Amino acid sequence: MDPPLRKLASADVGALGGGRFAGPILPETAACDALSDAAGSRGPELRPALERLVATATPAGKVYAAVLLGRVDPAAGRAAWHRLARDRSPVDTFTGCVKSRTTLADYARNALAA
């Protein structure tokens, strides 16, 4: 497994789309960014690994995997969010420098509504 995929599998917190005001980018976010940059050229190769992460990663890792899966294959990404919308596991997130806690279900419902 690629090092960025391993990093996402064990992610402690989801930090997507925010500034870096309070400090450097998190390693998990850097791994997500690297995979996102590769999604166009490696999409077919990445898809099975991302599907596995949606099923087996930590809650934060599942968030990253679903986001990336949506970039590789939008329909597969929506299907992943629908599966996660039933998962009540807690997940810590950062928006900018503000940390909060929600559930995968709530996070997924917000992603589907966007």
C-alpha positions as a Markdown table, in Angstrom:
| # | Residue | x | y | z |
|---|---|---|---|---|
| 1 | Met | 0.0 | 0.0 | 0.0 |
| 2 | Asp | 1.2 | 3.5 | -0.9 |
| 3 | Pro | 2.5 | 5.5 | 2.1 |
| 4 | Pro | -0.2 | 8.2 | 1.6 |
| 5 | Leu | -2.9 | 5.5 | 1.7 |
| 6 | Arg | -1.4 | 4.0 | 4.9 |
| 7 | Lys | -1.5 | 7.5 | 6.4 |
| 8 | Leu | -5.1 | 7.9 | 5.5 |
| 9 | Ala | -6.0 | 4.5 | 6.9 |
| 10 | Ser | -5.0 | 5.5 | 10.4 |
| 11 | Ala | -6.0 | 9.2 | 10.3 |
| 12 | Asp | -7.0 | 10.7 | 13.6 |
| 13 | Val | -8.7 | 13.8 | 12.3 |
| 14 | Gly | -10.2 | 15.0 | 9.1 |
| 15 | Ala | -8.9 | 18.4 | 8.0 |
| 16 | Leu | -10.1 | 19.2 | 4.5 |
| 17 | Gly | -10.5 | 22.6 | 2.9 |
| 18 | Gly | -9.2 | 25.0 | 5.5 |
| 19 | Gly | -6.4 | 27.4 | 5.9 |
| 20 | Arg | -3.2 | 26.8 | 7.6 |
| 21 | Phe | -3.5 | 29.8 | 10.0 |
| 22 | Ala | -2.7 | 27.9 | 13.2 |
| 23 | Gly | 0.2 | 25.8 | 11.9 |
| 24 | Pro | 1.4 | 23.5 | 9.2 |
| 25 | Ile | -0.8 | 21.2 | 7.1 |
| 26 | Leu | -1.6 | 17.9 | 8.9 |
| 27 | Pro | 0.2 | 14.8 | 7.5 |
| 28 | Glu | -3.2 | 13.2 | 6.7 |
| 29 | Thr | -4.2 | 16.3 | 4.7 |
| 30 | Ala | -0.9 | 16.2 | 2.9 |
| 31 | Ala | -1.4 | 12.6 | 2.0 |
| 32 | Cys | -4.9 | 13.3 | 0.8 |
| 33 | Asp | -3.6 | 16.2 | -1.3 |
| 34 | Ala | -0.9 | 14.0 | -2.9 |
| 35 | Leu | -3.5 | 11.3 | -3.8 |
| 36 | Ser | -5.9 | 14.0 | -5.1 |
| 37 | Asp | -3.1 | 15.3 | -7.4 |
| 38 | Ala | -2.6 | 11.7 | -8.6 |
| 39 | Ala | -6.3 | 10.9 | -9.0 |
| 40 | Gly | -6.4 | 11.9 | -12.7 |
| 41 | Ser | -3.5 | 9.7 | -13.8 |
| 42 | Arg | -3.9 | 6.9 | -11.2 |
| 43 | Gly | -7.7 | 6.9 | -10.7 |
| 44 | Pro | -8.3 | 3.3 | -11.9 |
| 45 | Glu | -5.4 | 2.1 | -9.8 |
| 46 | Leu | -6.5 | 4.0 | -6.7 |
| 47 | Arg | -10.2 | 3.2 | -6.7 |
| 48 | Pro | -10.0 | -0.3 | -5.2 |
| 49 | Ala | -7.7 | 0.9 | -2.4 |
| 50 | Leu | -10.0 | 3.8 | -1.7 |
| 51 | Glu | -13.0 | 1.5 | -1.6 |
| 52 | Arg | -11.2 | -0.6 | 1.0 |
| 53 | Leu | -10.4 | 2.5 | 3.1 |
| 54 | Val | -14.0 | 3.5 | 3.1 |
| 55 | Ala | -14.8 | 0.1 | 4.6 |
| 56 | Thr | -11.8 | -0.3 | 7.0 |
| 57 | Ala | -10.1 | 2.9 | 7.9 |
| 58 | Thr | -10.5 | 5.0 | 11.0 |
| 59 | Pro | -13.5 | 7.3 | 10.9 |
| 60 | Ala | -11.3 | 10.2 | 9.7 |
| 61 | Gly | -9.7 | 8.0 | 7.2 |
| 62 | Lys | -13.1 | 7.0 | 5.8 |
| 63 | Val | -13.8 | 10.7 | 5.3 |
| 64 | Tyr | -10.6 | 11.2 | 3.3 |
| 65 | Ala | -11.2 | 8.1 | 1.3 |
| 66 | Ala | -14.8 | 9.0 | 0.4 |
| 67 | Val | -13.7 | 12.5 | -0.7 |
| 68 | Leu | -10.9 | 11.0 | -2.9 |
| 69 | Leu | -13.2 | 8.3 | -4.2 |
| 70 | Gly | -15.6 | 11.0 | -5.4 |
| 71 | Arg | -12.7 | 12.7 | -7.3 |
| 72 | Val | -11.8 | 9.4 | -9.0 |
| 73 | Asp | -15.4 | 8.3 | -9.7 |
| 74 | Pro | -18.2 | 10.6 | -8.6 |
| 75 | Ala | -20.8 | 7.9 | -8.6 |
| 76 | Ala | -18.6 | 5.6 | -6.4 |
| 77 | Gly | -18.0 | 8.6 | -4.1 |
| 78 | Arg | -21.7 | 9.2 | -3.7 |
| 79 | Ala | -22.3 | 5.5 | -3.0 |
| 80 | Ala | -19.6 | 5.7 | -0.3 |
| 81 | Trp | -21.2 | 8.7 | 1.3 |
| 82 | His | -24.6 | 6.9 | 1.3 |
| 83 | Arg | -22.9 | 3.9 | 3.1 |
| 84 | Leu | -21.2 | 6.2 | 5.6 |
| 85 | Ala | -24.5 | 8.0 | 6.3 |
| 86 | Arg | -25.5 | 5.0 | 8.4 |
| 87 | Asp | -22.3 | 5.1 | 10.5 |
| 88 | Arg | -22.6 | 6.8 | 13.9 |
| 89 | Ser | -18.9 | 6.6 | 14.7 |
| 90 | Pro | -17.5 | 9.9 | 16.1 |
| 91 | Val | -15.0 | 11.8 | 13.9 |
| 92 | Asp | -12.9 | 14.8 | 14.8 |
| 93 | Thr | -12.6 | 17.4 | 12.1 |
| 94 | Phe | -10.9 | 20.7 | 11.5 |
| 95 | Thr | -12.3 | 23.6 | 9.5 |
| 96 | Gly | -9.5 | 26.1 | 9.3 |
| 97 | Cys | -8.2 | 26.1 | 12.8 |
| 98 | Val | -11.4 | 25.2 | 14.6 |
| 99 | Lys | -11.7 | 21.6 | 15.8 |
| 100 | Ser | -15.0 | 19.9 | 16.2 |
| 101 | Arg | -16.5 | 16.5 | 16.6 |
| 102 | Thr | -19.4 | 15.0 | 14.7 |
| 103 | Thr | -20.4 | 11.6 | 13.4 |
| 104 | Leu | -19.6 | 10.0 | 10.1 |
| 105 | Ala | -23.4 | 9.9 | 9.5 |
| 106 | Asp | -23.7 | 13.6 | 9.9 |
| 107 | Tyr | -20.6 | 14.4 | 7.9 |
| 108 | Ala | -21.8 | 12.1 | 5.1 |
| 109 | Arg | -25.2 | 13.7 | 5.0 |
| 110 | Asn | -23.6 | 17.1 | 4.7 |
| 111 | Ala | -21.4 | 15.9 | 1.9 |
| 112 | Leu | -24.4 | 14.5 | 0.1 |
| 113 | Ala | -26.3 | 17.7 | 0.5 |
| 114 | Ala | -23.4 | 19.8 | -0.9 |
